[in-house]
Amino acid sequence: ELVTLHEEELKQTRLFISIKSDDIKDISKVDDLKTVLEDLTDIETSVFINESPILIDSKIKEASEKNTYLVNIKLTDNGASQGMIYKDGSQFDQLGKSNFQDRFNLIPNIKDSIELIYNTKLDVIDGSKKKTQRIIIHIKTSDDSNALKKGIFYGDVIQMH
């Protein structure tokens, strides 16, 4: 009966990894990371590199009845990358222990896999004490090149703040 409970909990959980990277070679490692994480955790995993937050948000909403872990990672050239974990839309206190975390060692598995595949040192930031909220803004412009440039400019300005 315990095994059935374990399997049921895994079926009700999804893992999304969103990576921002300036290195075009990182895209080729997406399948490797997905395979390793699914093998280690038995959790359905999706990995995105430099993908729009709107696309990722729509994928998360496709199965909103499932527990969802979203890991946002910024890969850096200097090998000191940062990541933040969200559970069901809220920042997840990776330092606290939940039953799920205890049994599946989720965070160390994610951290170790990313460090190995992307040859970086990943610092998982404890965001549970912060009061920040995630806001997704979709800027729609006409096909006019000036309007497109303005949309990109405003998007960049918003992201910097």
ABEGO torsion letter per residue (X at the ends): XAAAAAAAAAAABBBBBBBBBABAAAAAAAAAAAAAAAAAAGBBBBBBBGBBAAAAAAAAAABAABBBBBBBBBBBAAGBBBBBBBBGGBBBBAABBBAAAAAAGAAAAAAAAAAAAAGBBBBBBBAAABABBBBBBBBBBBABAAAAAAAAAAAAAAAAX
